[in-house]
Amino acid sequence: MQISRRKILLSAVAMSPLLMAGSCINNIPANPSVWISGIQAIATEISQIVGMLSTAGVSPSVIAQVQSIVASIQAAAAAVGTAVTQTAGQSILTQIEGYINALVPILQPFLSLIPGIGSIMGIIVIALPAIEAALNIIIGALSPAAIALGTLAPPLPLTAAPGFDVHQAYLNMLIQRANAVKARKLHYRR
């Protein structure tokens, strides 16, 4: 029996309030499809930042710093494909949050000059709690400067309803955007 990606995401949305509360009602296991997709989406979305900085004429030394951190995020995210345990996923997410903390001070001077960077970082920051919930953990390792980037996320195209989970909605947006980036890359390779 094949389960569609949509059904997986809808079930994650339905479960997210329980998980966000730190609940393990009925020993709900970590949802690997959600956290794996989320971590991979972070790597895909964050990879766009280097190109944005390059086209904006940012100095090569800053671009090299950002490339190094982005490469570290991508390497950690690549390991998620072999991470079969919740503990491995938690470790990878903790590494990625540390790399985001290192990236934020480098990017801050460019946030107003290149608005797309703020949008990407904002979506990632707001989506992180949903990924943590899918792993049944709360890391909360982001710096105050990184957390502040959440205000730069684009508004949601949804209306709030009872039980609406903002973090899950942004995670869904992050995954959708990452899939669109992958599709564009595949299209240009042809």
N, C-alpha and C positions, 0 to 999 in steps of 0.2 A: 504494500500500500504506500503510495507516494503522497506526502503532505506538501502542499504548496507553501511558498514563502509567505504569502498573504496570511494563511491560517496560522503559521508560526508567529508572525508579528501580532496578529489579533489576539492569540492566546497570551502572548507576552504582555500586551496592553491590559488584558483582563487580570493577569496575575500581578502586575506591577504594584498596585497599592499594598498588597500583602507583603511583597518583598521589600518595598521601600520602608515599611514599618519595622523591618528587621525580623519579620515573622518567619518561622519555620513550621507553620501549621501543617500537620500531616507529613512532616519531613519533606517538604517540597524541595526537590533537588535543584541545583543550579541549572539554568537553561543554557546549554552550550551553544545552541544555534544563535541566540541573541547576543551573548558576549563575544563570540567569535566574529560574528558579522559586525558588531560595533567596533571592536578593536581593529579589524581590517579596514573598516570605513574611516577610522581616524587616520590610519597610515595613508590611505588614498587621498583624502581631503587635504591633509597637511602637506602632502607633496606638491600641491599647487602653489604654495607660498613662495618657494624658491623662484619659480617663473615670474610671479608678480613682482618680486623684488628686482629681478633682472631687468624686466621691461621698464621699471620705474627709475633705473639708473642708480641704484644703491651701490655703494662701494663693494669691490670684490672681496675685501676682508670680511665684511658683514655677511655677504652671500655665502662665503666659505664657512663661517660659523653656523649659519642657519642650515646649510647643506649637511654639515656634520651632525647636528642634532636631529634633523629630519631623517637622515640615514639611520641613526640610532633608533628612532621611533619605528621606522620601517623594518629594521632587523628584529626588534622586539615583537612587532606585529606578525612578522613572518613565522616566528616561533609558535604563534597561536594555532597554526594548522596542526602542529604535533602535540599541543597541550591538551591532553585528554582528561585532566583532572581539574577540579575547581581550584585547588591550591596552585597549580601551574598558571591558570588564568589570573588568579589574584596577583601572583608574582609579576606576570607580564604587565598587568594594568598598573601596578605600583611603579614599575620602571617607566612606563609611558607617562604617568603623572609627574614623575621626577624630571623627565625630559621636557615636558610642557613647562614646568616651573623654570627650567634653564632657558627655554626659548622666549618666554614672555618679556624679560627685560631687554632682549635684543630687538624684539619686534615693536615695543612700545613707541619709539620715536617715529615709526612709520605708519602707525594705525590711522592717523588722520590724513596722511598723504595717499595711502593705498587702502581704501575702505574694504575691499574684498578680504583682506587679511583679518580684519576685526570680525567680519561675518563668520569666516571659517573657524576662528578660534572661539568665538562666542557660542556657536553651535556645539562644538566639541565640549566646551566647559559645561554647558547645560545638559548635554547628553550623558556625561560621565556618571552621574548618580544612577541612571537607568542601567548602565552596564554593570556598575557595582551591585545593583539590586539583582541583576541576572546571575551574578556570582554569589549572591547571599552575603555580601559584605558591605561595609562602609569604610572606605579608605580615608577619604577626606584629606588627602595629602597635598592638595593644591594650595599655592601661596595666595595671599589676599589679592595680589596683583593679577594672578591668573583668574581667580574667581570674578574679579571686576570685569573681565572680558565678556562675561555672560551678558552684560548689558548691550554688547555690540551685535548680538545675534539678531538676525532678521525676525520680524514678527511671524507668529504662526498663522497659517492660512485657515486655521480651524477655530470654531467657537468652543468655549469652555462648556462642559456639561458635567453633571454630577459624576464624581469618580474620575474626572479628567486628570491625567498625569502629564504635566508639562515636560518632565524629563524624558518620558517615553516618547512623547510627540517629537521632541528634538532629536532623539535617537533615530526615530523613523525617518526624519528629514535628513539626518547625517547619512544614513544608509542609502536613501534614495539618491542623494547628491553624489555619493561615492560610486554608485552603480552607473549614474549618468556619465561620470568622468571616465570610468572603465569602458563604457560603450563608445564614447568619443574616441578614446585611444585605439580601440579595436577598429573603428571605422576608418581612422586615418592610416592605419597599417595596411589596409587593403589596397 
